[in-house]
Amino acid sequence: MPLEVLLAFSGARVLLALTPGPMMPLILASIAALATAISLRGRLDRILGAATTQHRNQLVKFLP
């Protein structure tokens, strides 16, 4: 698990300790979304990079 995700969850404990009851679901959802985005960031970069390379290679075939 990336360090950023661990930091987000440790920060969540502090926020939950200081937050009144009705706001807890919103804070938990925000932290889960942040952790998911951080953990997927590297994978998305690799996927987009591969897609860009594939499209470039297809275009090069048609150049004289």
mmCIF file of the N, C-alpha and C atoms, coordinates in Angstrom:
data_MODEL
# 
_entry.id   MODEL 
# 
loop_
_atom_site.group_PDB 
_atom_site.id 
_atom_site.type_symbol 
_atom_site.label_atom_id 
_atom_site.label_alt_id 
_atom_site.label_comp_id 
_atom_site.label_asym_id 
_atom_site.label_entity_id 
_atom_site.label_seq_id 
_atom_site.pdbx_PDB_ins_code 
_atom_site.Cartn_x 
_atom_site.Cartn_y 
_atom_site.Cartn_z 
_atom_site.occupancy 
_atom_site.B_iso_or_equiv 
_atom_site.pdbx_formal_charge 
_atom_site.auth_seq_id 
_atom_site.auth_comp_id 
_atom_site.auth_asym_id 
_atom_site.auth_atom_id 
_atom_site.pdbx_PDB_model_num 
ATOM 1   N N  . MET A 1 1  ? 0.861   -1.173 0.000   1.00 0.00 ? 1  MET A N  1 
ATOM 2   C CA . MET A 1 1  ? 0.000   0.000  0.000   1.00 0.00 ? 1  MET A CA 1 
ATOM 3   C C  . MET A 1 1  ? 0.907   1.236  0.000   1.00 0.00 ? 1  MET A C  1 
ATOM 4   N N  . PRO A 1 2  ? 0.654   2.189  -0.882  1.00 0.00 ? 2  PRO A N  1 
ATOM 5   C CA . PRO A 1 2  ? 1.502   3.386  -0.949  1.00 0.00 ? 2  PRO A CA 1 
ATOM 6   C C  . PRO A 1 2  ? 1.483   4.183  0.356   1.00 0.00 ? 2  PRO A C  1 
ATOM 7   N N  . LEU A 1 3  ? 2.583   4.869  0.595   1.00 0.00 ? 3  LEU A N  1 
ATOM 8   C CA . LEU A 1 3  ? 2.714   5.669  1.815   1.00 0.00 ? 3  LEU A CA 1 
ATOM 9   C C  . LEU A 1 3  ? 1.628   6.732  1.899   1.00 0.00 ? 3  LEU A C  1 
ATOM 10  N N  . GLU A 1 4  ? 1.269   7.329  0.755   1.00 0.00 ? 4  GLU A N  1 
ATOM 11  C CA . GLU A 1 4  ? 0.242   8.372  0.767   1.00 0.00 ? 4  GLU A CA 1 
ATOM 12  C C  . GLU A 1 4  ? -1.092  7.838  1.272   1.00 0.00 ? 4  GLU A C  1 
ATOM 13  N N  . VAL A 1 5  ? -1.408  6.596  0.908   1.00 0.00 ? 5  VAL A N  1 
ATOM 14  C CA . VAL A 1 5  ? -2.667  5.995  1.354   1.00 0.00 ? 5  VAL A CA 1 
ATOM 15  C C  . VAL A 1 5  ? -2.634  5.782  2.862   1.00 0.00 ? 5  VAL A C  1 
ATOM 16  N N  . LEU A 1 6  ? -1.506  5.297  3.367   1.00 0.00 ? 6  LEU A N  1 
ATOM 17  C CA . LEU A 1 6  ? -1.381  5.104  4.815   1.00 0.00 ? 6  LEU A CA 1 
ATOM 18  C C  . LEU A 1 6  ? -1.513  6.428  5.563   1.00 0.00 ? 6  LEU A C  1 
ATOM 19  N N  . LEU A 1 7  ? -0.918  7.475  5.007   1.00 0.00 ? 7  LEU A N  1 
ATOM 20  C CA . LEU A 1 7  ? -1.034  8.793  5.637   1.00 0.00 ? 7  LEU A CA 1 
ATOM 21  C C  . LEU A 1 7  ? -2.470  9.296  5.608   1.00 0.00 ? 7  LEU A C  1 
ATOM 22  N N  . ALA A 1 8  ? -3.178  9.034  4.520   1.00 0.00 ? 8  ALA A N  1 
ATOM 23  C CA . ALA A 1 8  ? -4.578  9.459  4.435   1.00 0.00 ? 8  ALA A CA 1 
ATOM 24  C C  . ALA A 1 8  ? -5.409  8.764  5.502   1.00 0.00 ? 8  ALA A C  1 
ATOM 25  N N  . PHE A 1 9  ? -5.180  7.473  5.705   1.00 0.00 ? 9  PHE A N  1 
ATOM 26  C CA . PHE A 1 9  ? -5.953  6.753  6.710   1.00 0.00 ? 9  PHE A CA 1 
ATOM 27  C C  . PHE A 1 9  ? -5.564  7.158  8.130   1.00 0.00 ? 9  PHE A C  1 
ATOM 28  N N  . SER A 1 10 ? -4.282  7.464  8.366   1.00 0.00 ? 10 SER A N  1 
ATOM 29  C CA . SER A 1 10 ? -3.907  7.909  9.706   1.00 0.00 ? 10 SER A CA 1 
ATOM 30  C C  . SER A 1 10 ? -4.474  9.298  9.981   1.00 0.00 ? 10 SER A C  1 
ATOM 31  N N  . GLY A 1 11 ? -4.527  10.143 8.957   1.00 0.00 ? 11 GLY A N  1 
ATOM 32  C CA . GLY A 1 11 ? -5.174  11.444 9.113   1.00 0.00 ? 11 GLY A CA 1 
ATOM 33  C C  . GLY A 1 11 ? -6.663  11.297 9.338   1.00 0.00 ? 11 GLY A C  1 
ATOM 34  N N  . ALA A 1 12 ? -7.238  10.237 8.802   1.00 0.00 ? 12 ALA A N  1 
ATOM 35  C CA . ALA A 1 12 ? -8.672  9.986  8.981   1.00 0.00 ? 12 ALA A CA 1 
ATOM 36  C C  . ALA A 1 12 ? -9.009  9.757  10.439  1.00 0.00 ? 12 ALA A C  1 
ATOM 37  N N  . ARG A 1 13 ? -8.135  9.088  11.146  1.00 0.00 ? 13 ARG A N  1 
ATOM 38  C CA . ARG A 1 13 ? -8.390  8.841  12.567  1.00 0.00 ? 13 ARG A CA 1 
ATOM 39  C C  . ARG A 1 13 ? -8.504  10.153 13.336  1.00 0.00 ? 13 ARG A C  1 
ATOM 40  N N  . VAL A 1 14 ? -7.621  11.082 13.025  1.00 0.00 ? 14 VAL A N  1 
ATOM 41  C CA . VAL A 1 14 ? -7.654  12.381 13.702  1.00 0.00 ? 14 VAL A CA 1 
ATOM 42  C C  . VAL A 1 14 ? -8.938  13.120 13.345  1.00 0.00 ? 14 VAL A C  1 
ATOM 43  N N  . LEU A 1 15 ? -9.298  13.137 12.066  1.00 0.00 ? 15 LEU A N  1 
ATOM 44  C CA . LEU A 1 15 ? -10.521 13.823 11.643  1.00 0.00 ? 15 LEU A CA 1 
ATOM 45  C C  . LEU A 1 15 ? -11.757 13.215 12.286  1.00 0.00 ? 15 LEU A C  1 
ATOM 46  N N  . LEU A 1 16 ? -11.808 11.898 12.340  1.00 0.00 ? 16 LEU A N  1 
ATOM 47  C CA . LEU A 1 16 ? -12.974 11.242 12.923  1.00 0.00 ? 16 LEU A CA 1 
ATOM 48  C C  . LEU A 1 16 ? -13.082 11.512 14.416  1.00 0.00 ? 16 LEU A C  1 
ATOM 49  N N  . ALA A 1 17 ? -11.946 11.648 15.079  1.00 0.00 ? 17 ALA A N  1 
ATOM 50  C CA . ALA A 1 17 ? -11.972 11.941 16.513  1.00 0.00 ? 17 ALA A CA 1 
ATOM 51  C C  . ALA A 1 17 ? -12.492 13.353 16.774  1.00 0.00 ? 17 ALA A C  1 
ATOM 52  N N  . LEU A 1 18 ? -12.273 14.261 15.831  1.00 0.00 ? 18 LEU A N  1 
ATOM 53  C CA . LEU A 1 18 ? -12.653 15.664 16.022  1.00 0.00 ? 18 LEU A CA 1 
ATOM 54  C C  . LEU A 1 18 ? -13.988 16.030 15.371  1.00 0.00 ? 18 LEU A C  1 
ATOM 55  N N  . THR A 1 19 ? -14.579 15.107 14.624  1.00 0.00 ? 19 THR A N  1 
ATOM 56  C CA . THR A 1 19 ? -15.767 15.415 13.829  1.00 0.00 ? 19 THR A CA 1 
ATOM 57  C C  . THR A 1 19 ? -17.035 14.936 14.516  1.00 0.00 ? 19 THR A C  1 
ATOM 58  N N  . PRO A 1 20 ? -18.077 15.782 14.532  1.00 0.00 ? 20 PRO A N  1 
ATOM 59  C CA . PRO A 1 20 ? -19.351 15.334 15.094  1.00 0.00 ? 20 PRO A CA 1 
ATOM 60  C C  . PRO A 1 20 ? -19.983 14.232 14.242  1.00 0.00 ? 20 PRO A C  1 
ATOM 61  N N  . GLY A 1 21 ? -20.893 13.480 14.834  1.00 0.00 ? 21 GLY A N  1 
ATOM 62  C CA . GLY A 1 21 ? -21.513 12.313 14.220  1.00 0.00 ? 21 GLY A CA 1 
ATOM 63  C C  . GLY A 1 21 ? -22.048 12.467 12.808  1.00 0.00 ? 21 GLY A C  1 
ATOM 64  N N  . PRO A 1 22 ? -22.878 13.477 12.492  1.00 0.00 ? 22 PRO A N  1 
ATOM 65  C CA . PRO A 1 22 ? -23.497 13.542 11.163  1.00 0.00 ? 22 PRO A CA 1 
ATOM 66  C C  . PRO A 1 22 ? -22.499 13.721 10.015  1.00 0.00 ? 22 PRO A C  1 
ATOM 67  N N  . MET A 1 23 ? -21.311 14.223 10.292  1.00 0.00 ? 23 MET A N  1 
ATOM 68  C CA . MET A 1 23 ? -20.333 14.468 9.228   1.00 0.00 ? 23 MET A CA 1 
ATOM 69  C C  . MET A 1 23 ? -19.442 13.256 8.950   1.00 0.00 ? 23 MET A C  1 
ATOM 70  N N  . MET A 1 24 ? -19.502 12.232 9.791   1.00 0.00 ? 24 MET A N  1 
ATOM 71  C CA . MET A 1 24 ? -18.585 11.095 9.637   1.00 0.00 ? 24 MET A CA 1 
ATOM 72  C C  . MET A 1 24 ? -18.710 10.388 8.288   1.00 0.00 ? 24 MET A C  1 
ATOM 73  N N  . PRO A 1 25 ? -19.921 10.089 7.789   1.00 0.00 ? 25 PRO A N  1 
ATOM 74  C CA . PRO A 1 25 ? -19.996 9.407  6.489   1.00 0.00 ? 25 PRO A CA 1 
ATOM 75  C C  . PRO A 1 25 ? -19.365 10.215 5.351   1.00 0.00 ? 25 PRO A C  1 
ATOM 76  N N  . LEU A 1 26 ? -19.535 11.526 5.372   1.00 0.00 ? 26 LEU A N  1 
ATOM 77  C CA . LEU A 1 26 ? -18.948 12.373 4.336   1.00 0.00 ? 26 LEU A CA 1 
ATOM 78  C C  . LEU A 1 26 ? -17.428 12.321 4.398   1.00 0.00 ? 26 LEU A C  1 
ATOM 79  N N  . ILE A 1 27 ? -16.884 12.407 5.605   1.00 0.00 ? 27 ILE A N  1 
ATOM 80  C CA . ILE A 1 27 ? -15.427 12.362 5.765   1.00 0.00 ? 27 ILE A CA 1 
ATOM 81  C C  . ILE A 1 27 ? -14.891 10.996 5.338   1.00 0.00 ? 27 ILE A C  1 
ATOM 82  N N  . LEU A 1 28 ? -15.572 9.927  5.728   1.00 0.00 ? 28 LEU A N  1 
ATOM 83  C CA . LEU A 1 28 ? -15.113 8.587  5.346   1.00 0.00 ? 28 LEU A CA 1 
ATOM 84  C C  . LEU A 1 28 ? -15.145 8.404  3.831   1.00 0.00 ? 28 LEU A C  1 
ATOM 85  N N  . ALA A 1 29 ? -16.193 8.882  3.184   1.00 0.00 ? 29 ALA A N  1 
ATOM 86  C CA . ALA A 1 29 ? -16.289 8.766  1.728   1.00 0.00 ? 29 ALA A CA 1 
ATOM 87  C C  . ALA A 1 29 ? -15.188 9.574  1.046   1.00 0.00 ? 29 ALA A C  1 
ATOM 88  N N  . SER A 1 30 ? -14.898 10.751 1.561   1.00 0.00 ? 30 SER A N  1 
ATOM 89  C CA . SER A 1 30 ? -13.843 11.589 0.980   1.00 0.00 ? 30 SER A CA 1 
ATOM 90  C C  . SER A 1 30 ? -12.484 10.925 1.112   1.00 0.00 ? 30 SER A C  1 
ATOM 91  N N  . ILE A 1 31 ? -12.224 10.355 2.266   1.00 0.00 ? 31 ILE A N  1 
ATOM 92  C CA . ILE A 1 31 ? -10.931 9.702  2.492   1.00 0.00 ? 31 ILE A CA 1 
ATOM 93  C C  . ILE A 1 31 ? -10.804 8.455  1.624   1.00 0.00 ? 31 ILE A C  1 
ATOM 94  N N  . ALA A 1 32 ? -11.876 7.702  1.489   1.00 0.00 ? 32 ALA A N  1 
ATOM 95  C CA . ALA A 1 32 ? -11.838 6.513  0.631   1.00 0.00 ? 32 ALA A CA 1 
ATOM 96  C C  . ALA A 1 32 ? -11.590 6.902  -0.824  1.00 0.00 ? 32 ALA A C  1 
ATOM 97  N N  . ALA A 1 33 ? -12.227 7.979  -1.280  1.00 0.00 ? 33 ALA A N  1 
ATOM 98  C CA . ALA A 1 33 ? -12.019 8.437  -2.656  1.00 0.00 ? 33 ALA A CA 1 
ATOM 99  C C  . ALA A 1 33 ? -10.583 8.900  -2.862  1.00 0.00 ? 33 ALA A C  1 
ATOM 100 N N  . LEU A 1 34 ? -10.037 9.623  -1.899  1.00 0.00 ? 34 LEU A N  1 
ATOM 101 C CA . LEU A 1 34 ? -8.656  10.093 -1.990  1.00 0.00 ? 34 LEU A CA 1 
ATOM 102 C C  . LEU A 1 34 ? -7.692  8.915  -2.019  1.00 0.00 ? 34 LEU A C  1 
ATOM 103 N N  . ALA A 1 35 ? -7.886  7.961  -1.134  1.00 0.00 ? 35 ALA A N  1 
ATOM 104 C CA . ALA A 1 35 ? -6.999  6.796  -1.084  1.00 0.00 ? 35 ALA A CA 1 
ATOM 105 C C  . ALA A 1 35 ? -7.071  5.996  -2.383  1.00 0.00 ? 35 ALA A C  1 
ATOM 106 N N  . THR A 1 36 ? -8.259  5.854  -2.935  1.00 0.00 ? 36 THR A N  1 
ATOM 107 C CA . THR A 1 36 ? -8.416  5.122  -4.194  1.00 0.00 ? 36 THR A CA 1 
ATOM 108 C C  . THR A 1 36 ? -7.714  5.857  -5.329  1.00 0.00 ? 36 THR A C  1 
ATOM 109 N N  . ALA A 1 37 ? -7.887  7.163  -5.388  1.00 0.00 ? 37 ALA A N  1 
ATOM 110 C CA . ALA A 1 37 ? -7.244  7.948  -6.448  1.00 0.00 ? 37 ALA A CA 1 
ATOM 111 C C  . ALA A 1 37 ? -5.729  7.860  -6.353  1.00 0.00 ? 37 ALA A C  1 
ATOM 112 N N  . ILE A 1 38 ? -5.202  7.922  -5.145  1.00 0.00 ? 38 ILE A N  1 
ATOM 113 C CA . ILE A 1 38 ? -3.752  7.850  -4.960  1.00 0.00 ? 38 ILE A CA 1 
ATOM 114 C C  . ILE A 1 38 ? -3.228  6.481  -5.374  1.00 0.00 ? 38 ILE A C  1 
ATOM 115 N N  . SER A 1 39 ? -3.934  5.427  -4.982  1.00 0.00 ? 39 SER A N  1 
ATOM 116 C CA . SER A 1 39 ? -3.440  4.087  -5.297  1.00 0.00 ? 39 SER A CA 1 
ATOM 117 C C  . SER A 1 39 ? -3.559  3.767  -6.783  1.00 0.00 ? 39 SER A C  1 
ATOM 118 N N  . LEU A 1 40 ? -4.528  4.360  -7.484  1.00 0.00 ? 40 LEU A N  1 
ATOM 119 C CA . LEU A 1 40 ? -4.695  4.101  -8.912  1.00 0.00 ? 40 LEU A CA 1 
ATOM 120 C C  . LEU A 1 40 ? -3.859  5.021  -9.792  1.00 0.00 ? 40 LEU A C  1 
ATOM 121 N N  . ARG A 1 41 ? -3.310  6.080  -9.217  1.00 0.00 ? 41 ARG A N  1 
ATOM 122 C CA . ARG A 1 41 ? -2.594  7.080  -10.008 1.00 0.00 ? 41 ARG A CA 1 
ATOM 123 C C  . ARG A 1 41 ? -1.482  6.458  -10.854 1.00 0.00 ? 41 ARG A C  1 
ATOM 124 N N  . GLY A 1 42 ? -0.649  5.641  -10.268 1.00 0.00 ? 42 GLY A N  1 
ATOM 125 C CA . GLY A 1 42 ? 0.444   5.028  -11.012 1.00 0.00 ? 42 GLY A CA 1 
ATOM 126 C C  . GLY A 1 42 ? -0.046  4.094  -12.094 1.00 0.00 ? 42 GLY A C  1 
ATOM 127 N N  . ARG A 1 43 ? -1.074  3.329  -11.803 1.00 0.00 ? 43 ARG A N  1 
ATOM 128 C CA . ARG A 1 43 ? -1.617  2.397  -12.792 1.00 0.00 ? 43 ARG A CA 1 
ATOM 129 C C  . ARG A 1 43 ? -2.207  3.148  -13.975 1.00 0.00 ? 43 ARG A C  1 
ATOM 130 N N  . LEU A 1 44 ? -2.934  4.218  -13.707 1.00 0.00 ? 44 LEU A N  1 
ATOM 131 C CA . LEU A 1 44 ? -3.540  4.994  -14.792 1.00 0.00 ? 44 LEU A CA 1 
ATOM 132 C C  . LEU A 1 44 ? -2.473  5.628  -15.670 1.00 0.00 ? 44 LEU A C  1 
ATOM 133 N N  . ASP A 1 45 ? -1.389  6.106  -15.052 1.00 0.00 ? 45 ASP A N  1 
ATOM 134 C CA . ASP A 1 45 ? -0.299  6.682  -15.834 1.00 0.00 ? 45 ASP A CA 1 
ATOM 135 C C  . ASP A 1 45 ? 0.290   5.644  -16.785 1.00 0.00 ? 45 ASP A C  1 
ATOM 136 N N  . ARG A 1 46 ? 0.467   4.420  -16.303 1.00 0.00 ? 46 ARG A N  1 
ATOM 137 C CA . ARG A 1 46 ? 1.019   3.364  -17.155 1.00 0.00 ? 46 ARG A CA 1 
ATOM 138 C C  . ARG A 1 46 ? 0.044   2.996  -18.272 1.00 0.00 ? 46 ARG A C  1 
ATOM 139 N N  . ILE A 1 47 ? -1.241  2.914  -17.940 1.00 0.00 ? 47 ILE A N  1 
ATOM 140 C CA . ILE A 1 47 ? -2.245  2.563  -18.952 1.00 0.00 ? 47 ILE A CA 1 
ATOM 141 C C  . ILE A 1 47 ? -2.313  3.640  -20.030 1.00 0.00 ? 47 ILE A C  1 
ATOM 142 N N  . LEU A 1 48 ? -2.364  4.905  -19.603 1.00 0.00 ? 48 LEU A N  1 
ATOM 143 C CA . LEU A 1 48 ? -2.445  6.000  -20.572 1.00 0.00 ? 48 LEU A CA 1 
ATOM 144 C C  . LEU A 1 48 ? -1.175  6.095  -21.398 1.00 0.00 ? 48 LEU A C  1 
ATOM 145 N N  . GLY A 1 49 ? -0.042  5.857  -20.776 1.00 0.00 ? 49 GLY A N  1 
ATOM 146 C CA . GLY A 1 49 ? 1.219   5.871  -21.515 1.00 0.00 ? 49 GLY A CA 1 
ATOM 147 C C  . GLY A 1 49 ? 1.259   4.786  -22.571 1.00 0.00 ? 49 GLY A C  1 
ATOM 148 N N  . ALA A 1 50 ? 0.786   3.592  -22.226 1.00 0.00 ? 50 ALA A N  1 
ATOM 149 C CA . ALA A 1 50 ? 0.755   2.485  -23.182 1.00 0.00 ? 50 ALA A CA 1 
ATOM 150 C C  . ALA A 1 50 ? -0.204  2.790  -24.322 1.00 0.00 ? 50 ALA A C  1 
ATOM 151 N N  . ALA A 1 51 ? -1.351  3.376  -24.007 1.00 0.00 ? 51 ALA A N  1 
ATOM 152 C CA . ALA A 1 51 ? -2.325  3.711  -25.047 1.00 0.00 ? 51 ALA A CA 1 
ATOM 153 C C  . ALA A 1 51 ? -1.748  4.755  -25.995 1.00 0.00 ? 51 ALA A C  1 
ATOM 154 N N  . THR A 1 52 ? -1.061  5.741  -25.448 1.00 0.00 ? 52 THR A N  1 
ATOM 155 C CA . THR A 1 52 ? -0.462  6.783  -26.281 1.00 0.00 ? 52 THR A CA 1 
ATOM 156 C C  . THR A 1 52 ? 0.599   6.185  -27.194 1.00 0.00 ? 52 THR A C  1 
ATOM 157 N N  . THR A 1 53 ? 1.426   5.296  -26.658 1.00 0.00 ? 53 THR A N  1 
ATOM 158 C CA . THR A 1 53 ? 2.460   4.647  -27.463 1.00 0.00 ? 53 THR A CA 1 
ATOM 159 C C  . THR A 1 53 ? 1.839   3.812  -28.571 1.00 0.00 ? 53 THR A C  1 
ATOM 160 N N  . GLN A 1 54 ? 0.775   3.092  -28.252 1.00 0.00 ? 54 GLN A N  1 
ATOM 161 C CA . GLN A 1 54 ? 0.107   2.260  -29.250 1.00 0.00 ? 54 GLN A CA 1 
ATOM 162 C C  . GLN A 1 54 ? -0.459  3.121  -30.376 1.00 0.00 ? 54 GLN A C  1 
ATOM 163 N N  . HIS A 1 55 ? -1.102  4.230  -30.047 1.00 0.00 ? 55 HIS A N  1 
ATOM 164 C CA . HIS A 1 55 ? -1.657  5.112  -31.080 1.00 0.00 ? 55 HIS A CA 1 
ATOM 165 C C  . HIS A 1 55 ? -0.550  5.724  -31.930 1.00 0.00 ? 55 HIS A C  1 
ATOM 166 N N  . ARG A 1 56 ? 0.550   6.103  -31.301 1.00 0.00 ? 56 ARG A N  1 
ATOM 167 C CA . ARG A 1 56 ? 1.662   6.680  -32.048 1.00 0.00 ? 56 ARG A CA 1 
ATOM 168 C C  . ARG A 1 56 ? 2.220   5.649  -33.033 1.00 0.00 ? 56 ARG A C  1 
ATOM 169 N N  . ASN A 1 57 ? 2.363   4.408  -32.583 1.00 0.00 ? 57 ASN A N  1 
ATOM 170 C CA . ASN A 1 57 ? 2.881   3.364  -33.469 1.00 0.00 ? 57 ASN A CA 1 
ATOM 171 C C  . ASN A 1 57 ? 1.943   3.111  -34.643 1.00 0.00 ? 57 ASN A C  1 
ATOM 172 N N  . GLN A 1 58 ? 0.641   3.189  -34.420 1.00 0.00 ? 58 GLN A N  1 
ATOM 173 C CA . GLN A 1 58 ? -0.313  3.004  -35.512 1.00 0.00 ? 58 GLN A CA 1 
ATOM 174 C C  . GLN A 1 58 ? -0.217  4.145  -36.516 1.00 0.00 ? 58 GLN A C  1 
ATOM 175 N N  . LEU A 1 59 ? -0.022  5.361  -36.035 1.00 0.00 ? 59 LEU A N  1 
ATOM 176 C CA . LEU A 1 59 ? 0.095   6.506  -36.943 1.00 0.00 ? 59 LEU A CA 1 
ATOM 177 C C  . LEU A 1 59 ? 1.370   6.434  -37.762 1.00 0.00 ? 59 LEU A C  1 
ATOM 178 N N  . VAL A 1 60 ? 2.442   5.948  -37.162 1.00 0.00 ? 60 VAL A N  1 
ATOM 179 C CA . VAL A 1 60 ? 3.723   5.873  -37.868 1.00 0.00 ? 60 VAL A CA 1 
ATOM 180 C C  . VAL A 1 60 ? 3.630   4.926  -39.062 1.00 0.00 ? 60 VAL A C  1 
ATOM 181 N N  . LYS A 1 61 ? 2.798   3.904  -38.990 1.00 0.00 ? 61 LYS A N  1 
ATOM 182 C CA . LYS A 1 61 ? 2.637   2.959  -40.101 1.00 0.00 ? 61 LYS A CA 1 
ATOM 183 C C  . LYS A 1 61 ? 2.170   3.663  -41.374 1.00 0.00 ? 61 LYS A C  1 
ATOM 184 N N  . PHE A 1 62 ? 1.371   4.708  -41.217 1.00 0.00 ? 62 PHE A N  1 
ATOM 185 C CA . PHE A 1 62 ? 0.784   5.371  -42.377 1.00 0.00 ? 62 PHE A CA 1 
ATOM 186 C C  . PHE A 1 62 ? 1.654   6.489  -42.936 1.00 0.00 ? 62 PHE A C  1 
ATOM 187 N N  . LEU A 1 63 ? 2.717   6.835  -42.250 1.00 0.00 ? 63 LEU A N  1 
ATOM 188 C CA . LEU A 1 63 ? 3.595   7.897  -42.746 1.00 0.00 ? 63 LEU A CA 1 
ATOM 189 C C  . LEU A 1 63 ? 4.517   7.338  -43.824 1.00 0.00 ? 63 LEU A C  1 
ATOM 190 N N  . PRO A 1 64 ? 4.825   8.160  -44.834 1.00 0.00 ? 64 PRO A N  1 
ATOM 191 C CA . PRO A 1 64 ? 5.717   7.669  -45.913 1.00 0.00 ? 64 PRO A CA 1 
ATOM 192 C C  . PRO A 1 64 ? 7.148   7.508  -45.437 1.00 0.00 ? 64 PRO A C  1 
# 
